[in-house]
């Protein structure tokens, strides 16, 4: 059986316009539950400049805060446009969240672990996978063991790994996904990229998306705005691809020119070095011939020039 012919709204648009409604939270909660394999609930939409609904705000990020079953904080960010200092900014966002969730004078032991999830629709850098995960672990430089910290918990001193406290980062590179979706996570990433949902899906969040995110359920004005959004994304990607292609072409041309110039320079330098070496060798031979003509012994000429006795005899 093929995919349902109904058309669904792409996630990057839906999360900005439709999933901000509490009635639709189940869609995003499904993605987080699949990613963490843990029941996750959205706490709030973080009101930032990235959540504005202005027409000029086609590419800005969207921030959402959620919590898992342990009460740990999960930050979700959807980003459409390239940002040079992207990693620095998500680090800042995590640090800001940690400080906001501990009151002045409160024990550091109350700090909650934070997970940062970035769903990016642009070329973040080099890498072959569509999902990357990073966390803080302290490994012995010489022993390769992982550091354990003693920490007080419920009136007892217990060992704890720093990775249980320090933030973790997930980056989903949507455009890099090119597989046939077989797992729940792959079905989700396929939807993030294409807007396609399997007709018989049982994946958390996607079944809700099939009911709530149908393209033809939107009002005509909203549908027009959505089509303009997709068109703008396509134009942006075309501009970036063209710039990259032009950069590669220019880089190759410049590289060839620099390579030729460098080759000439290296040739000249090598020629000078060889010429100097040959000149010195010829000078030593000439000196040895003169000394031999003056009647000096082979041993004395060898000591004076550094030539072997065999070479001096051949002169």
Beta strands, then each sheet from edge to edge (+ up, - down):
strand 1: 41-45
strand 2: 62-67
strand 3: 73-79
strand 4: 114-120
strand 5: 131-135
strand 6: 148-153
strand 7: 156-161
strand 8: 168-173
sheet 1: 1+ 2- 3+ 4+ 8+ 5-
sheet 2: 6+ 7-
end
